[in-house]
Amino acid sequence: MLKDHFLEEDYDDVIEEINRILSINEKALRIAGCGQWELKNTIIEQLNHAFENLRMLNQKKINQQRASSVNEDIRRYMF
């Protein structure tokens, strides 16, 4: 499934971000259990940052696929 959305060379970074998201969610549950609602903005910022990192890694794969597709079209029409 990762191969559909991320470059193989980025798998370590992807796994790190997924682990970060899981850790943040655990932290959010603990904070909610304690009623420390003043920390919710910090949690939201951390989640947004992790999701943005995943989005950038996904965009990297999309850009590579587009470039590969363009190169293939050029080869097909030129030769």
N, CA, C and O atoms as a Tripos MOL2 file, in Angstrom:
@<TRIPOS>MOLECULE
protein
  316   315    79     0     0
PROTEIN
NO_CHARGES

@<TRIPOS>ATOM
      1 N           0.8130   -1.1880    0.0000 N.3       1 MET1
      2 CA          0.0000    0.0000    0.0000 C.3       1 MET1
      3 C           0.8610    1.2580    0.0000 C.2       1 MET1
      4 O           0.5330    2.2320   -0.6780 O.2       1 MET1
      5 N           1.9550    1.2470    0.7510 N.am      2 LEU2
      6 CA          2.8270    2.4170    0.7540 C.3       2 LEU2
      7 C           3.3830    2.7120   -0.6330 C.2       2 LEU2
      8 O           3.5610    3.8720   -1.0040 O.2       2 LEU2
      9 N           3.6570    1.6530   -1.3980 N.am      3 LYS3
     10 CA          4.2490    1.8390   -2.7110 C.3       3 LYS3
     11 C           3.3250    2.5950   -3.6570 C.2       3 LYS3
     12 O           3.7900    3.1970   -4.6250 O.2       3 LYS3
     13 N           2.0280    2.5710   -3.3900 N.am      4 ASP4
     14 CA          1.0770    3.2940   -4.2280 C.3       4 ASP4
     15 C           1.1230    4.8000   -3.9860 C.2       4 ASP4
     16 O           0.7020    5.5780   -4.8420 O.2       4 ASP4
     17 N           1.6280    5.2130   -2.8340 N.am      5 HIS5
     18 CA          1.5470    6.6150   -2.4530 C.3       5 HIS5
     19 C           2.8830    7.2910   -2.1640 C.2       5 HIS5
     20 O           2.9700    8.5180   -2.1490 O.2       5 HIS5
     21 N           3.9220    6.4930   -1.9350 N.am      6 PHE6
     22 CA          5.2060    7.0620   -1.5390 C.3       6 PHE6
     23 C           6.3400    6.3740   -2.2730 C.2       6 PHE6
     24 O           6.2180    5.2220   -2.6910 O.2       6 PHE6
     25 N           7.4410    7.0880   -2.4250 N.am      7 LEU7
     26 CA          8.6310    6.5170   -3.0370 C.3       7 LEU7
     27 C           9.2800    5.5430   -2.0600 C.2       7 LEU7
     28 O           9.2590    5.7490   -0.8470 O.2       7 LEU7
     29 N           9.8430    4.5000   -2.6030 N.am      8 GLU8
     30 CA         10.4820    3.4860   -1.7600 C.3       8 GLU8
     31 C          11.5900    4.0860   -0.9040 C.2       8 GLU8
     32 O          11.7810    3.6830    0.2430 O.2       8 GLU8
     33 N          12.3130    5.0420   -1.4570 N.am      9 GLU9
     34 CA         13.4120    5.6610   -0.7070 C.3       9 GLU9
     35 C          12.9130    6.5080    0.4710 C.2       9 GLU9
     36 O          13.6940    6.8560    1.3570 O.2       9 GLU9
     37 N          11.6230    6.8390    0.4830 N.am     10 ASP10
     38 CA         11.0480    7.6550    1.5550 C.3      10 ASP10
     39 C          10.3310    6.8330    2.6140 C.2      10 ASP10
     40 O           9.7540    7.4040    3.5390 O.2      10 ASP10
     41 N          10.3500    5.5080    2.5050 N.am     11 TYR11
     42 CA          9.6040    4.6630    3.4370 C.3      11 TYR11
     43 C           9.9880    4.9180    4.8880 C.2      11 TYR11
     44 O           9.1160    4.9390    5.7570 O.2      11 TYR11
     45 N          11.2720    5.1130    5.1690 N.am     12 ASP12
     46 CA         11.6850    5.3620    6.5540 C.3      12 ASP12
     47 C          11.0380    6.6380    7.0910 C.2      12 ASP12
     48 O          10.5650    6.6690    8.2270 O.2      12 ASP12
     49 N          11.0200    7.6890    6.2700 N.am     13 ASP13
     50 CA         10.3950    8.9470    6.6810 C.3      13 ASP13
     51 C           8.8910    8.7890    6.8590 C.2      13 ASP13
     52 O           8.3070    9.3540    7.7830 O.2      13 ASP13
     53 N           8.2700    8.0250    5.9790 N.am     14 VAL14
     54 CA          6.8240    7.7880    6.0620 C.3      14 VAL14
     55 C           6.4950    7.0530    7.3570 C.2      14 VAL14
     56 O           5.5800    7.4440    8.0810 O.2      14 VAL14
     57 N           7.2330    6.0000    7.6450 N.am     15 ILE15
     58 CA          7.0050    5.2300    8.8740 C.3      15 ILE15
     59 C           7.2130    6.1130   10.1010 C.2      15 ILE15
     60 O           6.4630    6.0220   11.0730 O.2      15 ILE15
     61 N           8.2250    6.9580   10.0510 N.am     16 GLU16
     62 CA          8.4880    7.8760   11.1620 C.3      16 GLU16
     63 C           7.3040    8.8170   11.3800 C.2      16 GLU16
     64 O           6.8940    9.0400   12.5190 O.2      16 GLU16
     65 N           6.7570    9.3630   10.3110 N.am     17 GLU17
     66 CA          5.6150   10.2750   10.4300 C.3      17 GLU17
     67 C           4.3800    9.5480   10.9340 C.2      17 GLU17
     68 O           3.6390   10.0910   11.7540 O.2      17 GLU17
     69 N           4.1420    8.3250   10.4570 N.am     18 ILE18
     70 CA          2.9950    7.5460   10.9320 C.3      18 ILE18
     71 C           3.1430    7.2500   12.4270 C.2      18 ILE18
     72 O           2.1780    7.3470   13.1850 O.2      18 ILE18
     73 N           4.3420    6.8940   12.8360 N.am     19 ASN19
     74 CA          4.5850    6.6580   14.2660 C.3      19 ASN19
     75 C           4.3780    7.9360   15.0730 C.2      19 ASN19
     76 O           3.8530    7.8990   16.1860 O.2      19 ASN19
     77 N           4.7930    9.0630   14.5050 N.am     20 ARG20
     78 CA          4.5990   10.3500   15.1760 C.3      20 ARG20
     79 C           3.1020   10.6260   15.3530 C.2      20 ARG20
     80 O           2.6730   11.0770   16.4150 O.2      20 ARG20
     81 N           2.3130   10.3550   14.3160 N.am     21 ILE21
     82 CA          0.8660   10.5740   14.3970 C.3      21 ILE21
     83 C           0.2490    9.6840   15.4720 C.2      21 ILE21
     84 O          -0.5930   10.1390   16.2460 O.2      21 ILE21
     85 N           0.6620    8.4210   15.5250 N.am     22 LEU22
     86 CA          0.1470    7.5160   16.5510 C.3      22 LEU22
     87 C           0.5120    8.0060   17.9530 C.2      22 LEU22
     88 O          -0.3110    7.9650   18.8680 O.2      22 LEU22
     89 N           1.7360    8.4620   18.1080 N.am     23 SER23
     90 CA          2.1910    8.9790   19.3980 C.3      23 SER23
     91 C           1.3980   10.2240   19.8020 C.2      23 SER23
     92 O           1.0160   10.3730   20.9630 O.2      23 SER23
     93 N           1.1590   11.0990   18.8570 N.am     24 ILE24
     94 CA          0.3910   12.3220   19.1340 C.3      24 ILE24
     95 C          -1.0410   11.9600   19.5370 C.2      24 ILE24
     96 O          -1.6090   12.5660   20.4450 O.2      24 ILE24
     97 N          -1.6180   10.9680   18.8550 N.am     25 ASN25
     98 CA         -2.9770   10.5430   19.1990 C.3      25 ASN25
     99 C          -3.0420    9.9650   20.6070 C.2      25 ASN25
    100 O          -3.9920   10.2280   21.3440 O.2      25 ASN25
    101 N          -2.0430    9.1850   20.9790 N.am     26 GLU26
    102 CA         -1.9950    8.6570   22.3500 C.3      26 GLU26
    103 C          -1.9060    9.8070   23.3570 C.2      26 GLU26
    104 O          -2.5770    9.8020   24.3890 O.2      26 GLU26
    105 N          -1.0750   10.7770   23.0370 N.am     27 LYS27
    106 CA         -0.9160   11.9530   23.8970 C.3      27 LYS27
    107 C          -2.2370   12.7110   24.0020 C.2      27 LYS27
    108 O          -2.6030   13.1730   25.0830 O.2      27 LYS27
    109 N          -2.9520   12.8410   22.8880 N.am     28 ALA28
    110 CA         -4.2420   13.5450   22.8830 C.3      28 ALA28
    111 C          -5.2460   12.8340   23.7820 C.2      28 ALA28
    112 O          -6.0050   13.4770   24.5080 O.2      28 ALA28
    113 N          -5.2460   11.5010   23.7310 N.am     29 LEU29
    114 CA         -6.1640   10.7410   24.5880 C.3      29 LEU29
    115 C          -5.8390   10.9260   26.0680 C.2      29 LEU29
    116 O          -6.7400   11.0540   26.8970 O.2      29 LEU29
    117 N          -4.5490   10.9380   26.3910 N.am     30 ARG30
    118 CA         -4.1530   11.1630   27.7860 C.3      30 ARG30
    119 C          -4.5660   12.5610   28.2450 C.2      30 ARG30
    120 O          -5.0740   12.7390   29.3520 O.2      30 ARG30
    121 N          -4.3400   13.5480   27.3770 N.am     31 ILE31
    122 CA         -4.6890   14.9340   27.7120 C.3      31 ILE31
    123 C          -6.2010   15.0630   27.8980 C.2      31 ILE31
    124 O          -6.6670   15.7220   28.8280 O.2      31 ILE31
    125 N          -6.9590   14.4280   27.0040 N.am     32 ALA32
    126 CA         -8.4190   14.4860   27.1160 C.3      32 ALA32
    127 C          -8.8810   13.7930   28.4020 C.2      32 ALA32
    128 O          -9.8030   14.2570   29.0730 O.2      32 ALA32
    129 N          -8.2350   12.6930   28.7270 N.am     33 GLY33
    130 CA         -8.5950   11.9770   29.9480 C.3      33 GLY33
    131 C          -8.3410   12.7970   31.1980 C.2      33 GLY33
    132 O          -9.0510   12.6630   32.1940 O.2      33 GLY33
    133 N          -7.3220   13.6490   31.1420 N.am     34 CYS34
    134 CA         -6.9920   14.5020   32.2890 C.3      34 CYS34
    135 C          -7.7380   15.8330   32.2540 C.2      34 CYS34
    136 O          -7.7040   16.5970   33.2190 O.2      34 CYS34
    137 N          -8.4070   16.1030   31.1430 N.am     35 GLY35
    138 CA         -9.1470   17.3600   31.0170 C.3      35 GLY35
    139 C          -8.2600   18.5650   30.7890 C.2      35 GLY35
    140 O          -8.6320   19.6840   31.1410 O.2      35 GLY35
    141 N          -7.0890   18.3510   30.2020 N.am     36 GLN36
    142 CA         -6.1600   19.4550   29.9310 C.3      36 GLN36
    143 C          -6.4420   20.0390   28.5410 C.2      36 GLN36
    144 O          -5.6290   19.9140   27.6260 O.2      36 GLN36
    145 N          -7.5850   20.6640   28.4050 N.am     37 TRP37
    146 CA         -8.0320   21.1430   27.0970 C.3      37 TRP37
    147 C          -7.1780   22.2910   26.5610 C.2      37 TRP37
    148 O          -7.2040   22.5720   25.3630 O.2      37 TRP37
    149 N          -6.4300   22.9460   27.4240 N.am     38 GLU38
    150 CA         -5.5910   24.0630   26.9650 C.3      38 GLU38
    151 C          -4.4620   23.5770   26.0430 C.2      38 GLU38
    152 O          -3.8610   24.3750   25.3240 O.2      38 GLU38
    153 N          -4.1770   22.2740   26.0650 N.am     39 LEU39
    154 CA         -3.1110   21.7190   25.2210 C.3      39 LEU39
    155 C          -3.6130   21.2440   23.8590 C.2      39 LEU39
    156 O          -2.8260   20.7590   23.0460 O.2      39 LEU39
    157 N          -4.9180   21.3800   23.6010 N.am     40 LYS40
    158 CA         -5.4750   20.8560   22.3450 C.3      40 LYS40
    159 C          -4.8820   21.5440   21.1250 C.2      40 LYS40
    160 O          -4.6790   20.8960   20.0980 O.2      40 LYS40
    161 N          -4.5990   22.8400   21.2100 N.am     41 ASN41
    162 CA         -4.0210   23.5420   20.0570 C.3      41 ASN41
    163 C          -2.6290   23.0240   19.7250 C.2      41 ASN41
    164 O          -2.2540   22.9450   18.5550 O.2      41 ASN41
    165 N          -1.8700   22.6740   20.7430 N.am     42 THR42
    166 CA         -0.5450   22.1020   20.5290 C.3      42 THR42
    167 C          -0.6580   20.7590   19.8110 C.2      42 THR42
    168 O           0.1060   20.4680   18.8900 O.2      42 THR42
    169 N          -1.6070   19.9560   20.2390 N.am     43 ILE43
    170 CA         -1.8390   18.6470   19.6170 C.3      43 ILE43
    171 C          -2.2450   18.8350   18.1550 C.2      43 ILE43
    172 O          -1.7370   18.1410   17.2740 O.2      43 ILE43
    173 N          -3.1400   19.7530   17.9040 N.am     44 ILE44
    174 CA         -3.6020   19.9980   16.5390 C.3      44 ILE44
    175 C          -2.4480   20.4540   15.6560 C.2      44 ILE44
    176 O          -2.3250   20.0070   14.5160 O.2      44 ILE44
    177 N          -1.6100   21.3320   16.1690 N.am     45 GLU45
    178 CA         -0.4460   21.7990   15.3980 C.3      45 GLU45
    179 C           0.5040   20.6450   15.0840 C.2      45 GLU45
    180 O           1.0140   20.5430   13.9680 O.2      45 GLU45
    181 N           0.7380   19.7840   16.0620 N.am     46 GLN46
    182 CA          1.6310   18.6460   15.8480 C.3      46 GLN46
    183 C           1.0670   17.6890   14.8040 C.2      46 GLN46
    184 O           1.8010   17.1980   13.9460 O.2      46 GLN46
    185 N          -0.2400   17.4240   14.8770 N.am     47 LEU47
    186 CA         -0.8690   16.5530   13.8820 C.3      47 LEU47
    187 C          -0.8160   17.1760   12.4930 C.2      47 LEU47
    188 O          -0.5030   16.4960   11.5150 O.2      47 LEU47
    189 N          -1.1170   18.4550   12.4040 N.am     48 ASN48
    190 CA         -1.0610   19.1360   11.1100 C.3      48 ASN48
    191 C           0.3340   19.0760   10.5070 C.2      48 ASN48
    192 O           0.4910   18.8880    9.3010 O.2      48 ASN48
    193 N           1.3370   19.2360   11.3440 N.am     49 HIS49
    194 CA          2.7180   19.1900   10.8630 C.3      49 HIS49
    195 C           3.0530   17.7940   10.3150 C.2      49 HIS49
    196 O           3.6510   17.6700    9.2460 O.2      49 HIS49
    197 N           2.6670   16.7610   11.0470 N.am     50 ALA50
    198 CA          2.9430   15.3890   10.6090 C.3      50 ALA50
    199 C           2.1900   15.0660    9.3130 C.2      50 ALA50
    200 O           2.7490   14.4480    8.4070 O.2      50 ALA50
    201 N           0.9280   15.4830    9.2270 N.am     51 PHE51
    202 CA          0.1530   15.2330    8.0080 C.3      51 PHE51
    203 C           0.7140   16.0240    6.8270 C.2      51 PHE51
    204 O           0.7020   15.5390    5.6960 O.2      51 PHE51
    205 N           1.1980   17.2190    7.0780 N.am     52 GLU52
    206 CA          1.8200   18.0130    6.0100 C.3      52 GLU52
    207 C           3.0910   17.3320    5.5020 C.2      52 GLU52
    208 O           3.3570   17.3240    4.3000 O.2      52 GLU52
    209 N           3.8670   16.7680    6.4090 N.am     53 ASN53
    210 CA          5.0680   16.0300    5.9940 C.3      53 ASN53
    211 C           4.7010   14.8320    5.1180 C.2      53 ASN53
    212 O           5.3650   14.5690    4.1150 O.2      53 ASN53
    213 N           3.6480   14.1080    5.4940 N.am     54 LEU54
    214 CA          3.1910   12.9810    4.6750 C.3      54 LEU54
    215 C           2.6910   13.4670    3.3150 C.2      54 LEU54
    216 O           2.9440   12.8290    2.2940 O.2      54 LEU54
    217 N           1.9880   14.5840    3.3050 N.am     55 ARG55
    218 CA          1.4980   15.1380    2.0450 C.3      55 ARG55
    219 C           2.6530   15.5140    1.1250 C.2      55 ARG55
    220 O           2.5870   15.2820   -0.0820 O.2      55 ARG55
    221 N           3.7030   16.0880    1.6870 N.am     56 MET56
    222 CA          4.8680   16.4630    0.8770 C.3      56 MET56
    223 C           5.5610   15.2220    0.3130 C.2      56 MET56
    224 O           6.0000   15.2290   -0.8370 O.2      56 MET56
    225 N           5.6600   14.1750    1.1000 N.am     57 LEU57
    226 CA          6.2680   12.9410    0.6160 C.3      57 LEU57
    227 C           5.4140   12.3180   -0.4910 C.2      57 LEU57
    228 O           5.9510   11.7780   -1.4580 O.2      57 LEU57
    229 N           4.1040   12.3900   -0.3520 N.am     58 ASN58
    230 CA          3.2070   11.8930   -1.3880 C.3      58 ASN58
    231 C           3.3360   12.7430   -2.6540 C.2      58 ASN58
    232 O           3.3400   12.2080   -3.7630 O.2      58 ASN58
    233 N           3.4400   14.0480   -2.4940 N.am     59 GLN59
    234 CA          3.5880   14.9430   -3.6480 C.3      59 GLN59
    235 C           4.8880   14.6500   -4.3940 C.2      59 GLN59
    236 O           4.9460   14.7690   -5.6180 O.2      59 GLN59
    237 N           5.9100   14.2730   -3.6700 N.am     60 LYS60
    238 CA          7.1830   13.9090   -4.2910 C.3      60 LYS60
    239 C           6.9920   12.7300   -5.2470 C.2      60 LYS60
    240 O           7.5380   12.7270   -6.3500 O.2      60 LYS60
    241 N           6.2140   11.7250   -4.8200 N.am     61 LYS61
    242 CA          5.9370   10.5730   -5.6830 C.3      61 LYS61
    243 C           5.1110   10.9980   -6.8960 C.2      61 LYS61
    244 O           5.3840   10.5710   -8.0180 O.2      61 LYS61
    245 N           4.1040   11.8350   -6.6700 N.am     62 ILE62
    246 CA          3.2640   12.3070   -7.7770 C.3      62 ILE62
    247 C           4.1050   13.0600   -8.7970 C.2      62 ILE62
    248 O           3.9620   12.8440  -10.0010 O.2      62 ILE62
    249 N           4.9710   13.9330   -8.3280 N.am     63 ASN63
    250 CA          5.8260   14.7020   -9.2410 C.3      63 ASN63
    251 C           6.7440   13.7910  -10.0470 C.2      63 ASN63
    252 O           6.9570   14.0140  -11.2390 O.2      63 ASN63
    253 N           7.2860   12.7670   -9.3970 N.am     64 GLN64
    254 CA          8.1580   11.8330  -10.1030 C.3      64 GLN64
    255 C           7.3730   11.0530  -11.1570 C.2      64 GLN64
    256 O           7.8740   10.8180  -12.2560 O.2      64 GLN64
    257 N           6.1540   10.6540  -10.8280 N.am     65 GLN65
    258 CA          5.3260    9.9310  -11.7940 C.3      65 GLN65
    259 C           4.9750   10.8130  -12.9880 C.2      65 GLN65
    260 O           4.9760   10.3450  -14.1270 O.2      65 GLN65
    261 N           4.6790   12.0700  -12.7370 N.am     66 ARG66
    262 CA          4.3730   12.9980  -13.8290 C.3      66 ARG66
    263 C           5.5780   13.1730  -14.7360 C.2      66 ARG66
    264 O           5.4530   13.1270  -15.9600 O.2      66 ARG66
    265 N           6.7430   13.3750  -14.1370 N.am     67 ALA67
    266 CA          7.9610   13.5590  -14.9270 C.3      67 ALA67
    267 C           8.2490   12.3050  -15.7400 C.2      67 ALA67
    268 O           8.6390   12.3980  -16.9040 O.2      67 ALA67
    269 N           8.0640   11.1540  -15.1480 N.am     68 SER68
    270 CA          8.2910    9.8940  -15.8450 C.3      68 SER68
    271 C           7.3150    9.7460  -17.0110 C.2      68 SER68
    272 O           7.6930    9.2880  -18.0890 O.2      68 SER68
    273 N           6.0740   10.1310  -16.7930 N.am     69 SER69
    274 CA          5.0520   10.0490  -17.8320 C.3      69 SER69
    275 C           5.3760   10.9850  -18.9900 C.2      69 SER69
    276 O           5.2270   10.6140  -20.1550 O.2      69 SER69
    277 N           5.8150   12.1880  -18.6710 N.am     70 VAL70
    278 CA          6.1820   13.1580  -19.7110 C.3      70 VAL70
    279 C           7.3710   12.6380  -20.5060 C.2      70 VAL70
    280 O           7.3890   12.7190  -21.7350 O.2      70 VAL70
    281 N           8.3570   12.1080  -19.8080 N.am     71 ASN71
    282 CA          9.5330   11.5680  -20.4980 C.3      71 ASN71
    283 C           9.1480   10.4090  -21.4140 C.2      71 ASN71
    284 O           9.6710   10.2800  -22.5210 O.2      71 ASN71
    285 N           8.2360    9.5740  -20.9450 N.am     72 GLU72
    286 CA          7.7770    8.4480  -21.7670 C.3      72 GLU72
    287 C           7.0410    8.9550  -23.0080 C.2      72 GLU72
    288 O           7.2270    8.4150  -24.0990 O.2      72 GLU72
    289 N           6.2150    9.9790  -22.8560 N.am     73 ASP73
    290 CA          5.5060   10.5620  -24.0040 C.3      73 ASP73
    291 C           6.4960   11.1470  -25.0140 C.2      73 ASP73
    292 O           6.3270   10.9860  -26.2230 O.2      73 ASP73
    293 N           7.5040   11.8100  -24.5220 N.am     74 ILE74
    294 CA          8.5130   12.3970  -25.4070 C.3      74 ILE74
    295 C           9.2290   11.3000  -26.1790 C.2      74 ILE74
    296 O           9.4150   11.4190  -27.3900 O.2      74 ILE74
    297 N           9.6340   10.2290  -25.4940 N.am     75 ARG75
    298 CA         10.3020    9.1290  -26.1790 C.3      75 ARG75
    299 C           9.3990    8.4830  -27.2080 C.2      75 ARG75
    300 O           9.8450    8.1260  -28.2990 O.2      75 ARG75
    301 N           8.1510    8.3340  -26.8690 N.am     76 ARG76
    302 CA          7.2030    7.6860  -27.7890 C.3      76 ARG76
    303 C           7.0200    8.5050  -29.0610 C.2      76 ARG76
    304 O           6.9620    7.9440  -30.1550 O.2      76 ARG76
    305 N           6.9290    9.8100  -28.9280 N.am     77 TYR77
    306 CA          6.6680   10.6530  -30.1020 C.3      77 TYR77
    307 C           7.9290   11.0210  -30.8810 C.2      77 TYR77
    308 O           7.8550   11.3260  -32.0720 O.2      77 TYR77
    309 N           9.0700   10.9970  -30.2270 N.am     78 MET78
    310 CA         10.3160   11.3850  -30.8910 C.3      78 MET78
    311 C          10.9550   10.2160  -31.6100 C.2      78 MET78
    312 O          11.6500   10.4110  -32.6070 O.2      78 MET78
    313 N          10.7350    9.0140  -31.1270 N.am     79 PHE79
    314 CA         11.4480    7.8710  -31.7050 C.3      79 PHE79
    315 C          10.5230    6.8590  -32.2270 C.2      79 PHE79
    316 O          10.9590    5.8330  -32.7470 O.2      79 PHE79
@<TRIPOS>BOND
     1     1     2 1
     2     2     3 1
     3     3     4 2
     4     3     5 am
     5     5     6 1
     6     6     7 1
     7     7     8 2
     8     7     9 am
     9     9    10 1
    10    10    11 1
    11    11    12 2
    12    11    13 am
    13    13    14 1
    14    14    15 1
    15    15    16 2
    16    15    17 am
    17    17    18 1
    18    18    19 1
    19    19    20 2
    20    19    21 am
    21    21    22 1
    22    22    23 1
    23    23    24 2
    24    23    25 am
    25    25    26 1
    26    26    27 1
    27    27    28 2
    28    27    29 am
    29    29    30 1
    30    30    31 1
    31    31    32 2
    32    31    33 am
    33    33    34 1
    34    34    35 1
    35    35    36 2
    36    35    37 am
    37    37    38 1
    38    38    39 1
    39    39    40 2
    40    39    41 am
    41    41    42 1
    42    42    43 1
    43    43    44 2
    44    43    45 am
    45    45    46 1
    46    46    47 1
    47    47    48 2
    48    47    49 am
    49    49    50 1
    50    50    51 1
    51    51    52 2
    52    51    53 am
    53    53    54 1
    54    54    55 1
    55    55    56 2
    56    55    57 am
    57    57    58 1
    58    58    59 1
    59    59    60 2
    60    59    61 am
    61    61    62 1
    62    62    63 1
    63    63    64 2
    64    63    65 am
    65    65    66 1
    66    66    67 1
    67    67    68 2
    68    67    69 am
    69    69    70 1
    70    70    71 1
    71    71    72 2
    72    71    73 am
    73    73    74 1
    74    74    75 1
    75    75    76 2
    76    75    77 am
    77    77    78 1
    78    78    79 1
    79    79    80 2
    80    79    81 am
    81    81    82 1
    82    82    83 1
    83    83    84 2
    84    83    85 am
    85    85    86 1
    86    86    87 1
    87    87    88 2
    88    87    89 am
    89    89    90 1
    90    90    91 1
    91    91    92 2
    92    91    93 am
    93    93    94 1
    94    94    95 1
    95    95    96 2
    96    95    97 am
    97    97    98 1
    98    98    99 1
    99    99   100 2
   100    99   101 am
   101   101   102 1
   102   102   103 1
   103   103   104 2
   104   103   105 am
   105   105   106 1
   106   106   107 1
   107   107   108 2
   108   107   109 am
   109   109   110 1
   110   110   111 1
   111   111   112 2
   112   111   113 am
   113   113   114 1
   114   114   115 1
   115   115   116 2
   116   115   117 am
   117   117   118 1
   118   118   119 1
   119   119   120 2
   120   119   121 am
   121   121   122 1
   122   122   123 1
   123   123   124 2
   124   123   125 am
   125   125   126 1
   126   126   127 1
   127   127   128 2
   128   127   129 am
   129   129   130 1
   130   130   131 1
   131   131   132 2
   132   131   133 am
   133   133   134 1
   134   134   135 1
   135   135   136 2
   136   135   137 am
   137   137   138 1
   138   138   139 1
   139   139   140 2
   140   139   141 am
   141   141   142 1
   142   142   143 1
   143   143   144 2
   144   143   145 am
   145   145   146 1
   146   146   147 1
   147   147   148 2
   148   147   149 am
   149   149   150 1
   150   150   151 1
   151   151   152 2
   152   151   153 am
   153   153   154 1
   154   154   155 1
   155   155   156 2
   156   155   157 am
   157   157   158 1
   158   158   159 1
   159   159   160 2
   160   159   161 am
   161   161   162 1
   162   162   163 1
   163   163   164 2
   164   163   165 am
   165   165   166 1
   166   166   167 1
   167   167   168 2
   168   167   169 am
   169   169   170 1
   170   170   171 1
   171   171   172 2
   172   171   173 am
   173   173   174 1
   174   174   175 1
   175   175   176 2
   176   175   177 am
   177   177   178 1
   178   178   179 1
   179   179   180 2
   180   179   181 am
   181   181   182 1
   182   182   183 1
   183   183   184 2
   184   183   185 am
   185   185   186 1
   186   186   187 1
   187   187   188 2
   188   187   189 am
   189   189   190 1
   190   190   191 1
   191   191   192 2
   192   191   193 am
   193   193   194 1
   194   194   195 1
   195   195   196 2
   196   195   197 am
   197   197   198 1
   198   198   199 1
   199   199   200 2
   200   199   201 am
   201   201   202 1
   202   202   203 1
   203   203   204 2
   204   203   205 am
   205   205   206 1
   206   206   207 1
   207   207   208 2
   208   207   209 am
   209   209   210 1
   210   210   211 1
   211   211   212 2
   212   211   213 am
   213   213   214 1
   214   214   215 1
   215   215   216 2
   216   215   217 am
   217   217   218 1
   218   218   219 1
   219   219   220 2
   220   219   221 am
   221   221   222 1
   222   222   223 1
   223   223   224 2
   224   223   225 am
   225   225   226 1
   226   226   227 1
   227   227   228 2
   228   227   229 am
   229   229   230 1
   230   230   231 1
   231   231   232 2
   232   231   233 am
   233   233   234 1
   234   234   235 1
   235   235   236 2
   236   235   237 am
   237   237   238 1
   238   238   239 1
   239   239   240 2
   240   239   241 am
   241   241   242 1
   242   242   243 1
   243   243   244 2
   244   243   245 am
   245   245   246 1
   246   246   247 1
   247   247   248 2
   248   247   249 am
   249   249   250 1
   250   250   251 1
   251   251   252 2
   252   251   253 am
   253   253   254 1
   254   254   255 1
   255   255   256 2
   256   255   257 am
   257   257   258 1
   258   258   259 1
   259   259   260 2
   260   259   261 am
   261   261   262 1
   262   262   263 1
   263   263   264 2
   264   263   265 am
   265   265   266 1
   266   266   267 1
   267   267   268 2
   268   267   269 am
   269   269   270 1
   270   270   271 1
   271   271   272 2
   272   271   273 am
   273   273   274 1
   274   274   275 1
   275   275   276 2
   276   275   277 am
   277   277   278 1
   278   278   279 1
   279   279   280 2
   280   279   281 am
   281   281   282 1
   282   282   283 1
   283   283   284 2
   284   283   285 am
   285   285   286 1
   286   286   287 1
   287   287   288 2
   288   287   289 am
   289   289   290 1
   290   290   291 1
   291   291   292 2
   292   291   293 am
   293   293   294 1
   294   294   295 1
   295   295   296 2
   296   295   297 am
   297   297   298 1
   298   298   299 1
   299   299   300 2
   300   299   301 am
   301   301   302 1
   302   302   303 1
   303   303   304 2
   304   303   305 am
   305   305   306 1
   306   306   307 1
   307   307   308 2
   308   307   309 am
   309   309   310 1
   310   310   311 1
   311   311   312 2
   312   311   313 am
   313   313   314 1
   314   314   315 1
   315   315   316 2
@<TRIPOS>SUBSTRUCTURE
     1 MET1         2 RESIDUE 1 A MET
     2 LEU2         6 RESIDUE 1 A LEU
     3 LYS3        10 RESIDUE 1 A LYS
     4 ASP4        14 RESIDUE 1 A ASP
     5 HIS5        18 RESIDUE 1 A HIS
     6 PHE6        22 RESIDUE 1 A PHE
     7 LEU7        26 RESIDUE 1 A LEU
     8 GLU8        30 RESIDUE 1 A GLU
     9 GLU9        34 RESIDUE 1 A GLU
    10 ASP10       38 RESIDUE 1 A ASP
    11 TYR11       42 RESIDUE 1 A TYR
    12 ASP12       46 RESIDUE 1 A ASP
    13 ASP13       50 RESIDUE 1 A ASP
    14 VAL14       54 RESIDUE 1 A VAL
    15 ILE15       58 RESIDUE 1 A ILE
    16 GLU16       62 RESIDUE 1 A GLU
    17 GLU17       66 RESIDUE 1 A GLU
    18 ILE18       70 RESIDUE 1 A ILE
    19 ASN19       74 RESIDUE 1 A ASN
    20 ARG20       78 RESIDUE 1 A ARG
    21 ILE21       82 RESIDUE 1 A ILE
    22 LEU22       86 RESIDUE 1 A LEU
    23 SER23       90 RESIDUE 1 A SER
    24 ILE24       94 RESIDUE 1 A ILE
    25 ASN25       98 RESIDUE 1 A ASN
    26 GLU26      102 RESIDUE 1 A GLU
    27 LYS27      106 RESIDUE 1 A LYS
    28 ALA28      110 RESIDUE 1 A ALA
    29 LEU29      114 RESIDUE 1 A LEU
    30 ARG30      118 RESIDUE 1 A ARG
    31 ILE31      122 RESIDUE 1 A ILE
    32 ALA32      126 RESIDUE 1 A ALA
    33 GLY33      130 RESIDUE 1 A GLY
    34 CYS34      134 RESIDUE 1 A CYS
    35 GLY35      138 RESIDUE 1 A GLY
    36 GLN36      142 RESIDUE 1 A GLN
    37 TRP37      146 RESIDUE 1 A TRP
    38 GLU38      150 RESIDUE 1 A GLU
    39 LEU39      154 RESIDUE 1 A LEU
    40 LYS40      158 RESIDUE 1 A LYS
    41 ASN41      162 RESIDUE 1 A ASN
    42 THR42      166 RESIDUE 1 A THR
    43 ILE43      170 RESIDUE 1 A ILE
    44 ILE44      174 RESIDUE 1 A ILE
    45 GLU45      178 RESIDUE 1 A GLU
    46 GLN46      182 RESIDUE 1 A GLN
    47 LEU47      186 RESIDUE 1 A LEU
    48 ASN48      190 RESIDUE 1 A ASN
    49 HIS49      194 RESIDUE 1 A HIS
    50 ALA50      198 RESIDUE 1 A ALA
    51 PHE51      202 RESIDUE 1 A PHE
    52 GLU52      206 RESIDUE 1 A GLU
    53 ASN53      210 RESIDUE 1 A ASN
    54 LEU54      214 RESIDUE 1 A LEU
    55 ARG55      218 RESIDUE 1 A ARG
    56 MET56      222 RESIDUE 1 A MET
    57 LEU57      226 RESIDUE 1 A LEU
    58 ASN58      230 RESIDUE 1 A ASN
    59 GLN59      234 RESIDUE 1 A GLN
    60 LYS60      238 RESIDUE 1 A LYS
    61 LYS61      242 RESIDUE 1 A LYS
    62 ILE62      246 RESIDUE 1 A ILE
    63 ASN63      250 RESIDUE 1 A ASN
    64 GLN64      254 RESIDUE 1 A GLN
    65 GLN65      258 RESIDUE 1 A GLN
    66 ARG66      262 RESIDUE 1 A ARG
    67 ALA67      266 RESIDUE 1 A ALA
    68 SER68      270 RESIDUE 1 A SER
    69 SER69      274 RESIDUE 1 A SER
    70 VAL70      278 RESIDUE 1 A VAL
    71 ASN71      282 RESIDUE 1 A ASN
    72 GLU72      286 RESIDUE 1 A GLU
    73 ASP73      290 RESIDUE 1 A ASP
    74 ILE74      294 RESIDUE 1 A ILE
    75 ARG75      298 RESIDUE 1 A ARG
    76 ARG76      302 RESIDUE 1 A ARG
    77 TYR77      306 RESIDUE 1 A TYR
    78 MET78      310 RESIDUE 1 A MET
    79 PHE79      314 RESIDUE 1 A PHE
